[in-house]
Amino acid sequence: MITIHTRATRPLLPADGQQLPPPLTPEQLLRIESLRTLAAKKRRAAKALLAEDLTEEAAALDKAADLADAEANEILTSGGRTSV
């Protein structure tokens, strides 16, 4: 089955006088890539645990994968700005 997924979008042009977020630094791009890799590994492990009927352990790994994806999406959408 072929599906289309959109992880995050960044506007190409400013909307109504808003400024574009600054471009992502190489460190941020590397962090996003590592978070996506981590999430994929955790999802594969969760799938293996589900095959062995270990649902609680699989749910924990799936939640960790969701958190890693959320952090990567936050970096993309915020343009790398972090709140203190």
C-alpha positions as a Markdown table, in Angstrom:
| # | Residue | x | y | z |
|---|---|---|---|---|
| 1 | Met | 0.0 | 0.0 | 0.0 |
| 2 | Ile | 1.3 | 3.5 | -0.8 |
| 3 | Thr | 0.5 | 6.3 | 1.6 |
| 4 | Ile | 1.5 | 9.9 | 1.6 |
| 5 | His | 2.8 | 11.3 | 4.9 |
| 6 | Thr | 3.6 | 14.9 | 5.8 |
| 7 | Arg | 5.8 | 15.3 | 8.8 |
| 8 | Ala | 6.1 | 19.1 | 8.9 |
| 9 | Thr | 5.8 | 22.0 | 6.5 |
| 10 | Arg | 7.7 | 25.3 | 6.4 |
| 11 | Pro | 6.3 | 28.3 | 4.6 |
| 12 | Leu | 8.3 | 29.5 | 1.6 |
| 13 | Leu | 7.0 | 33.0 | 1.7 |
| 14 | Pro | 6.0 | 35.2 | 4.7 |
| 15 | Ala | 2.3 | 35.5 | 5.4 |
| 16 | Asp | 0.9 | 38.9 | 6.2 |
| 17 | Gly | 4.1 | 40.5 | 7.3 |
| 18 | Gln | 5.4 | 37.6 | 9.4 |
| 19 | Gln | 9.1 | 36.8 | 9.2 |
| 20 | Leu | 10.3 | 33.4 | 8.1 |
| 21 | Pro | 12.0 | 31.3 | 10.8 |
| 22 | Pro | 15.8 | 31.3 | 10.5 |
| 23 | Pro | 17.2 | 28.4 | 8.4 |
| 24 | Leu | 18.1 | 25.3 | 10.3 |
| 25 | Thr | 21.7 | 24.9 | 11.3 |
| 26 | Pro | 23.7 | 21.7 | 10.4 |
| 27 | Glu | 23.5 | 20.7 | 14.1 |
| 28 | Gln | 19.7 | 21.0 | 14.1 |
| 29 | Leu | 19.5 | 19.0 | 10.9 |
| 30 | Leu | 21.7 | 16.3 | 12.4 |
| 31 | Arg | 19.5 | 16.3 | 15.6 |
| 32 | Ile | 16.4 | 15.9 | 13.5 |
| 33 | Glu | 17.9 | 13.0 | 11.6 |
| 34 | Ser | 19.0 | 11.3 | 14.8 |
| 35 | Leu | 15.6 | 11.7 | 16.3 |
| 36 | Arg | 13.9 | 10.2 | 13.2 |
| 37 | Thr | 16.3 | 7.3 | 13.3 |
| 38 | Leu | 15.7 | 6.7 | 17.0 |
| 39 | Ala | 11.9 | 6.8 | 16.5 |
| 40 | Ala | 12.2 | 4.3 | 13.6 |
| 41 | Lys | 14.3 | 1.9 | 15.8 |
| 42 | Lys | 11.8 | 2.2 | 18.7 |
| 43 | Arg | 8.9 | 1.5 | 16.4 |
| 44 | Arg | 10.6 | -1.6 | 15.0 |
| 45 | Ala | 11.3 | -2.8 | 18.5 |
| 46 | Ala | 7.6 | -2.1 | 19.5 |
| 47 | Lys | 6.5 | -4.1 | 16.5 |
| 48 | Ala | 8.6 | -7.1 | 17.6 |
| 49 | Leu | 7.3 | -6.9 | 21.1 |
| 50 | Leu | 3.7 | -6.8 | 19.9 |
| 51 | Ala | 4.4 | -10.0 | 17.9 |
| 52 | Glu | 5.3 | -11.6 | 21.2 |
| 53 | Asp | 2.2 | -10.2 | 22.9 |
| 54 | Leu | 4.2 | -7.9 | 25.1 |
| 55 | Thr | 1.7 | -5.0 | 24.7 |
| 56 | Glu | 2.8 | -2.9 | 27.7 |
| 57 | Glu | 6.5 | -2.9 | 26.7 |
| 58 | Ala | 5.5 | -2.1 | 23.1 |
| 59 | Ala | 3.3 | 0.8 | 24.2 |
| 60 | Ala | 6.2 | 2.3 | 26.1 |
| 61 | Leu | 8.5 | 2.1 | 23.1 |
| 62 | Asp | 5.8 | 3.5 | 20.8 |
| 63 | Lys | 5.3 | 6.4 | 23.1 |
| 64 | Ala | 9.0 | 7.1 | 23.2 |
| 65 | Ala | 9.0 | 7.0 | 19.4 |
| 66 | Asp | 6.1 | 9.5 | 19.3 |
| 67 | Leu | 8.1 | 11.8 | 21.6 |
| 68 | Ala | 11.2 | 11.6 | 19.4 |
| 69 | Asp | 9.1 | 12.5 | 16.4 |
| 70 | Ala | 7.4 | 15.3 | 18.2 |
| 71 | Glu | 10.8 | 16.8 | 19.2 |
| 72 | Ala | 12.0 | 16.6 | 15.6 |
| 73 | Asn | 8.8 | 18.3 | 14.4 |
| 74 | Glu | 9.2 | 21.0 | 17.1 |
| 75 | Ile | 12.7 | 21.8 | 15.8 |
| 76 | Leu | 11.3 | 22.0 | 12.2 |
| 77 | Thr | 8.3 | 24.1 | 13.0 |
| 78 | Ser | 10.0 | 26.5 | 15.4 |
| 79 | Gly | 13.0 | 27.0 | 13.1 |
| 80 | Gly | 15.3 | 26.0 | 15.9 |
| 81 | Arg | 14.1 | 28.6 | 18.4 |
| 82 | Thr | 14.1 | 27.1 | 21.9 |
| 83 | Ser | 12.2 | 28.4 | 24.8 |
| 84 | Val | 14.1 | 28.8 | 28.1 |
